[in-house]
Amino acid sequence: MNQHKNDIAEGRYYVHRTYSEPMPAENELKEPSQKQKKFKKLRTVSGDELMKKTVKPVQFVVKDLLPRGLSIVAGKRKEGKSWLMLDLCFSVAAGETFLDFDTEQGTVLYDVQGQACVIQLYLH
């Protein structure tokens, strides 16, 4: 395990794509051939560098509350997360306010996690 940490610290990475086989030993690793895709090293940015950059302003689906992109809603069971998100979806689809916040009208995708009968109940 320590060797793996050293490899990461020194910039050596190995992506193991066959999960049913053990990872090869270090001496069995080959340099990438022209047919294999070469991965670029991850570039990090410091907070100072980031603050000096000019970036596009954040676009919100729900003004000052929910930016565009992926968001995760988490909480205890039976706390109303599904109802909250369904209300959010209907509000955005119709371009109506959500919790007194303006929304940008748009297309929404609601994942019912394989429970079509649940969404039928919500829509009634």
Steps between C-alpha positions, in 0.01 A plus 500: 500500500785742578647441153165603351508825703857565380393441139224757534730752670762460226247527217497134391146377441357173384138451404399139556212420267460124545353458845494121500880480480752625755701811417832418329824541688699822437752320280216370279369849422584611148547847362192615305519408135376726223172306492435554872361835609740713703343680793597854582622577847243677718568873516419664829434869558565689821242727652711805410524389135127437488417843641718667232316325215205648317220245514146500366235593755300216651175426322217401730203275433345631822630855554758523781414147615577231242773541238497314168673163507483199722365540853434239765221516755559289810318452826325255727236264367145630477605866537338608170802504266309340213207739537735797517681394184179421317370847586830644378469311171143620442598859586798504262305329220224761529733795572317571826649606834639234734496578874460870407812488275479574127586211269638477148250302296652190349489128440528281810587136561363328809647158583244281674763232566297229331182572693251601228208432734633767738507767229144408404394576858682836491328601176144433625 
